Amino acid sequence: MKNYKNNRIDVIIPAYKAQGTILRTLSSIACQTILADVDVTIVNDCCPNGDYAEYVTMFAPYMNIREIKMPHNGGPGMARQYGIDNTSNQYFTCIDADDTFAGTLALEMLRAGILLEPK
């Protein structure tokens, strides 16, 4: 197990043809109470519709967000794992590009250990 020096949370979003739904997902992340401790990674699973740069630009003033691109299309499971392999915070969670967090405390509860143990 890695020796983590932070208490941050990675939110990994596998995305393929998600330009029509990811705005709601990102908006639900932007509402989180501990947003300053959150790093968002959109994992572009070689989407033929282009990238997600406009969403990164849109949300960058409010949260730490980036897009990484898979070397080839692998499906949502591979995209999640690619995201996990390319993040380094103590905690992580994955959310699909068409899902939302139900409340503003979801990530705070995760970090408090209520939902799961650190990676």
C-alpha positions as CSV (number, residue, x, y, z in Angstrom):
1,M,0.0,0.0,0.0
2,K,1.2,3.5,-0.9
3,N,2.1,6.0,1.8
4,Y,-0.2,8.9,1.0
5,K,0.6,12.4,2.1
6,N,-2.8,13.9,1.3
7,N,-6.4,13.6,2.0
8,R,-7.6,14.4,-1.5
9,I,-10.2,12.5,-3.6
10,D,-9.9,11.5,-7.3
11,V,-13.1,11.4,-9.2
12,I,-12.7,9.3,-12.3
13,I,-15.3,9.7,-15.1
14,P,-15.0,7.2,-18.0
15,A,-16.4,9.0,-21.0
16,Y,-17.4,7.7,-24.5
17,K,-19.9,9.8,-26.5
18,A,-20.9,11.5,-23.3
19,Q,-21.0,15.1,-24.6
20,G,-24.8,15.2,-24.1
21,T,-24.7,14.0,-20.4
22,I,-21.4,14.9,-18.8
23,L,-22.4,18.5,-18.0
24,R,-24.9,17.3,-15.3
25,T,-22.2,14.9,-13.9
26,L,-19.7,17.7,-13.6
27,S,-22.2,20.1,-12.2
28,S,-23.0,17.6,-9.4
29,I,-19.3,17.4,-8.6
30,A,-19.0,21.2,-8.6
31,C,-21.7,21.2,-5.8
32,Q,-19.6,19.1,-3.4
33,T,-18.7,20.7,0.0
34,I,-15.1,19.7,-0.2
35,L,-14.5,20.7,-3.8
36,A,-11.1,22.2,-3.0
37,D,-9.9,18.6,-2.1
38,V,-11.2,17.0,-5.3
39,D,-9.3,16.2,-8.5
40,V,-11.5,15.2,-11.5
41,T,-10.2,13.1,-14.3
42,I,-12.3,12.6,-17.4
43,V,-11.0,9.5,-19.2
44,N,-11.7,9.8,-22.9
45,D,-12.2,6.3,-24.2
46,C,-11.3,7.3,-27.7
47,C,-14.6,9.0,-28.4
48,P,-15.2,9.4,-32.1
49,N,-17.2,12.6,-31.3
50,G,-14.1,14.5,-30.2
51,D,-12.7,15.4,-26.8
52,Y,-14.1,17.0,-23.6
53,A,-11.8,20.1,-23.6
54,E,-14.7,22.5,-23.6
55,Y,-15.9,21.0,-20.3
56,V,-12.5,21.1,-18.8
57,T,-12.3,24.8,-19.7
58,M,-15.8,25.4,-18.4
59,F,-15.1,23.9,-15.0
60,A,-11.4,24.7,-14.5
61,P,-12.1,28.0,-12.7
62,Y,-14.1,26.0,-10.0
63,M,-12.2,22.7,-9.6
64,N,-9.1,20.8,-10.5
65,I,-10.1,19.0,-13.7
66,R,-8.3,17.4,-16.6
67,E,-8.9,15.0,-19.5
68,I,-6.7,12.0,-20.3
69,K,-7.2,9.9,-23.4
70,M,-7.0,6.2,-23.6
71,P,-4.6,4.8,-26.3
72,H,-7.4,2.8,-27.7
73,N,-11.1,2.2,-27.0
74,G,-11.5,-0.4,-24.2
75,G,-14.9,0.1,-22.7
76,P,-15.9,1.6,-19.4
77,G,-14.1,-0.9,-17.2
78,M,-10.8,-0.3,-18.9
79,A,-11.4,3.4,-18.8
80,R,-12.0,3.3,-15.1
81,Q,-8.8,1.3,-14.5
82,Y,-6.8,3.6,-16.8
83,G,-8.1,6.5,-14.6
84,I,-7.2,4.8,-11.4
85,D,-3.7,4.0,-12.8
86,N,-3.2,7.7,-13.7
87,T,-4.3,9.2,-10.4
88,S,-2.5,9.3,-7.1
89,N,-4.7,10.5,-4.2
90,Q,-5.5,8.6,-1.1
91,Y,-9.2,8.2,-2.1
92,F,-10.9,7.7,-5.4
93,T,-14.4,7.1,-6.7
94,C,-15.7,6.5,-10.2
95,I,-18.9,8.0,-11.6
96,D,-20.3,7.4,-15.0
97,A,-20.7,10.4,-17.4
98,D,-24.5,10.1,-17.2
99,D,-24.7,9.9,-13.4
100,T,-24.8,12.5,-10.6
101,F,-24.0,12.6,-7.0
102,A,-27.2,12.6,-5.0
103,G,-26.1,15.3,-2.5
104,T,-23.5,17.8,-1.6
105,L,-21.9,15.6,1.1
106,A,-21.2,12.5,-1.0
107,L,-17.5,13.0,-1.4
108,E,-17.1,14.3,2.2
109,M,-18.7,11.0,3.4
110,L,-16.4,9.0,1.2
111,R,-13.3,10.7,2.6
112,A,-14.6,10.2,6.2
113,G,-14.5,6.5,5.5
114,I,-18.3,6.1,5.6
115,L,-18.5,4.7,2.1
116,L,-15.2,2.7,1.6
117,E,-11.6,2.3,2.5
118,P,-8.7,4.1,0.8
119,K,-7.0,2.5,-2.1
